[in-house]
Amino acid sequence: MKRLFFSFTFTLSILSTVFSQAPIHYKQPARNWNEALPVGNGRLGVMTFGRVNEELLQLNEETLWSGGPVEKNPNPDAINHLPAVRAALNREDYEGASKELQKIQGLYTEAYQPLGDLLIKQPFDAQPTTYFRDLDLQNATAHTQFTINGVTYSRELFVSAPDQVIVLRLTASKKGTLNFSASTRSPHPVSKMIISKNELSMRGKAPVHADPNYVNYNSEPVYYKDPTGCKGMRFDWRVKVQTTDGKVTADTSGITVSDATEAILLVTAATSFNGFDKCPDSQGRDEKALVESYLKRASAKSIDIIRKAHIADYQRYFNRVKLTLGQSGEAAHLPMDSRLMRYAQMGNDPELEALYFQFGRYLLISSSRPGGIPANLQGIWNPMTRPPWSSNYTTNINAQMNYWPAEPANLSDLHTTFTDWIASAAKTGKETAKNFYGMNGWTVHHNSDIWGASNPVGDKGKGSPSWANWAMGGAWLSQHLWEHYTYSGDEKYLKSYAYPLMRDAAQFCLDWLVKDANGNWITSPATSPENVFVTEKGIKQAVSVATTMDMALVYDLFTNVVHASEHLKMDADLRKTLEDRLQHLFPLQIGKKGNLQEWYKDWEDQDPQHRHVSHLFALHPGRYISPLRTPKFTDAARKTLEIRGDGGTGWSKSWKINFWARLHDGNHAYKLLRELLKVTGIEGTDYANAGGTYPNLFCAHPPFQIDGNFGGTSGIAEMLLQSQDGLINLLPALPDAWATGEVKGLKARGGFELDMNWKDGKITRIIIKSALGGNCRLKLPNALTSAKLQAAKGKNSNSFYQVFESKYQTTTPEAGRFVFDLATEKNKIYILGEN
Ligand code: FUC
């Protein structure tokens, strides 16, 4: 739906700004954070509450983290314990192995920090007679509008990436009736300064260290003093009234505007962050100079120019994909909280489902921009100094899930914040591999941060090995390095950046693998994040060997490095070694219940419905198991999911949508999507059982965690198009509920961009844009007559569609009906089906 947007330029006569409501709208202000609305430009983030008398704008800057560069070798004794861990595991002494493994732990990561709050006080003596607030995904702008005593007050809020400022425009429909004060507060020690009569500055420092919220034994969990002068990120944050027709005064308590009709505030911030390996204080950037340059540049422009550039910049990303899954009728006009309630009562609302898909894209565009740092557990929106799980990068699922939609949902350029950050983690990860294990290459354990932390966390022995000692983060992160190439085909990036990092991650895994008594290569120790097995003797432990997830991660990394090295004609010897290991990797196993085994023995789980389903990495996002190639193991994966059940928290449910899509079961994926969208008002933490969606469409873990949003967006993309299996599979998991629809701009590997229309489950038209040329092999749900399509023959000749044949493969992707080849040329467009 196209939104109407009327803007009347300010004149001395009575003026007003009238907004029509965007689909994400509400009839009342946010009662809590989970009802506030997020805006951001990748770097600066704001949560707006839309309050009448005291608007709360909660601010973030993506680089404001506690701490400083990691300690390279925080636990020099750690290196002595691996042999004892392995010896215990050889004896099947899992408890002994776990105790010994705890000695191989280092320090916790640092935490993402809030900047503070901007409060806009508008003293009214009456209640509003009309009210709405909204978030317009079309323009990345939030509005609040209400009428009091016959005067309509409006606020327009957006965060510009081209101008690096937060813009807040306040208006009143009656001349001279706009009165407000803007004040600030921060959870950090700050000094407030008046820069000029219309500009305030808050200067402060982030903590030198902040403990994770689950560490409760230190008397000073957050502290600000570093005697060495290294740590403690500096920040400068400015609020300026750019233009107003009213009177402006400022003191350190805030800026006051009176008798105005319009006022435009520019807010910006910068930190001294200067890279993962530089002391943020003593070696930091000049944050004051940065802030001043942003403000100077933006202040010289009119809001119309700033807004125009913002919208053009945002739409450059957002407009790449359009999705229609059906019509919702009246439901489309409901306020979002009522709409979610209606949906939870089984109301039909395909426009909400499409909106949820686009909301995930909106969040990625707003929290992850090239040159910046990756979206963390909360994207960039966090009000706490000790946020849940430090709002860090959790690499045993969460950080990766954030970037699952990037390539298929046509935001490949935003993926680069993550692929760039991986290089920092690989640097510290090399030290970790050497100092903790005496091994080559690099790896990352389950937690990281802006400093690229890579050691097993746990504060030197206090963490549980079930999460802290999982050593496979390097393997999983490398998948992103590779996939960015398979979608973009960027050869220079592959050769000079991605491949060397992937190869070094493989080098660590080569050193990490050991041979078992049967001649299979295994990981030892091994965990299956964060689950616990029960042995035949009833022993409950987490540490064993050769977990299925470990094996699937090694398989994924090694096959990708084999393909990349073949393509680049490099490292033939290494390739041979990897191929040998791949032949003799500890096998996938089907358990007595017909499930894909999680552990190297057919054990029970302490919690059979545990939220992590790590062994199914092999199905998604890996491609070890697939219905088109390994039907027997696909059946086992399905059984595993049935046993795990459909429950689970935010990200867990999102992962399951992706799994069911990969199993080509659209109706089951859809059932889970409906559950993901189930509105919840729960605050606090219930990460074992809950989940769902908050009124502001943020995913509930709970508490809020953004990965579930991104995983939901990726799941919808996987339901409509998959390209991991040697061909482009269109509508592989279409649910009955989406029988008729249209999508524009989804991406497939090998540089293909696809539009398609379907009716009653049958594709009627496809438009393919080929950026790189090459054979485009399509698997369709129905025949499509076109002279350009040939029945597919043999292996796909397109190099981006090579699939490593494992010993579990019993069928080929091209077997079956409606598989076609289309020869494409670079930069050409192909239209198939109805005109
Ligand atoms: C993993 C999960 C938790 C949470 C945390 C950030 O440890 O098991 O549920 O998502 O990451």
Residues whose N, C-alpha, C, O or C-beta is under 5 A from the ligand:
A	BS01	FUC	W389 T394 Y687
